[in-house]
């Protein structure tokens, strides 16, 4: 057995135990997306990073084995910044299709971590508590949730009110493309969307670009053409 100190707490574990496993023994939660299907394989998400106190190295806790006398920190400014950057990288390559995600209506680890670490790029509809059959879009009501930055907990949906977009626009072209597909599927046209956009979006420095993307996707243009 080897003794390890994690966040000031000592634990004895077998050699070969990972930092993540040792932390779990202590009841210390380290975020991880290593086993998030369709995103990353083992030890590649880099969200579970921790700091080795003696060397100052940032390492993935799910793959780093403990050793006698190892001292580890799991949460400080440097670690949080590394996790935030890792989440931004994940979002840059992760296709966001919340309406068709198997986790719809359930817990989304990626959404929760992005909210905790202040990473934008996921639409409000990702955190909507309603099932698809109850979605206001299905009823033909113009909800800006698919185009709006998440983080409010979908309060408009809880109150059965359409989302007005108060947190500003999502600027990722792939998210906007999926939003337009939703609007078209439920018979909501371009004019209705653009008419509502200005309420909160017009002051956004990205407003003109968002309008251009939405218009282009409604016109059936490809992402490469629209985002050029």
Secondary structure as UniProt FT lines:
FT   STRAND          2..6
FT   TURN            7..8
FT   STRAND          9..13
FT   TURN            15..16
FT   HELIX           19..25
FT   TURN            26..27
FT   TURN            34..35
FT   TURN            37..39
FT   TURN            42..43
FT   TURN            47..48
FT   STRAND          49..52
FT   TURN            53..55
FT   STRAND          58..60
FT   TURN            61..63
FT   TURN            68..69
FT   STRAND          70..73
FT   HELIX           77..93
FT   HELIX           98..100
FT   TURN            102..105
FT   HELIX           109..116
FT   TURN            117..118
FT   HELIX           124..127
FT   HELIX           132..134
FT   TURN            136..140
FT   HELIX           145..147
FT   STRAND          148..149
FT   HELIX           155..158
FT   TURN            159..160
FT   TURN            166..167
FT   HELIX           173..185
FT   TURN            186..187
FT   HELIX           190..201
FT   TURN            202..203
FT   TURN            205..206
FT   HELIX           207..218
FT   TURN            219..220
FT   HELIX           223..226
//
